[in-house]
Amino acid sequence: MKTPILFAVFAVFLLGFQCNNEDDTLASDCIDPEKVDPSVACIEIYQPVCGCDGKTYSNDCVAAANGLKSWTEGACE
């Protein structure tokens, strides 16, 4: 009776690490932690850009302030 429960807990544990590894890889390829600057004052004009992390940012200044290494014009799909 304990074996299926232990197996389920172990499976969830392993899947959790797989997701975190992918997020870490994406973050290191896409975001430069040294460029993250929450004190940057960006204009409040909505000219959306799609970040390399798949998130839409209100403009390129906001994307850069969040440390993104690259983005494309327009909102993400």
N, C-alpha and C positions, 0 to 999 in steps of 0.2 A: 504494500500500500504506500509506503514512503518513497519507493523508487520512482514512480511516475511524477510525484510532486518534486522530488529533487531534480529529475531530468528537466522538468518544465522550468524550474528556477535557473538551472544552469544554462538552458537554451536562451532564456531572456537575457541573462547576464552576458552571454557571448554576442548576441545581437546588439546589445547596447554598446559594446565596444566597437563593433563594426561601424555603426553609425557615427560614433565620435571620431574614428579614424578618418572617415571620409570628410567630415566637417573640418577637421584639422588640416587635411591636405588642401581642401578648397580654400581655407582661410590663409594658409601660407602661400598659395599660388596667387591669390587674389588680393589679399589685404596686407599692407605693410604696417605693422604695429607702430613703427617709429613715426609714421605720418599721420596717425590718428591724433586729432587736435579738437577737442570739444569746445575750445574757447574761440574758434574761428567764427567771425561774424559774416555770414553769407547773406546775399540779397534774397528777398522773399518773392522772387519771380519764378513762376512754375514753368520750367523748361525741362521736363523729365528726361532722365537718362537711366539706362538699364545697366546696372553694375555687373561686373564679372561674377558676382555672388548670386545673381538672379533676382536681386531686389531692385525696385524702382526708387530712385532718389529724386527729390524735387528739382535739382539742378546739378551741374557739374561741380560747383563749389561745395555743396553738401556731400557729394560722392568723395571728393578729394579730402575733405575734413574727416571723413570716416575711414580714411586710409586706403581706399580702393586704388589698385594699380591701373585698372582700365575700365572703360564703360563705353556704351554706344548711345547715340542720341535716340530719344523716344523711350516710352514706358516699356517695361518687360511684359511679355505675354503671359 
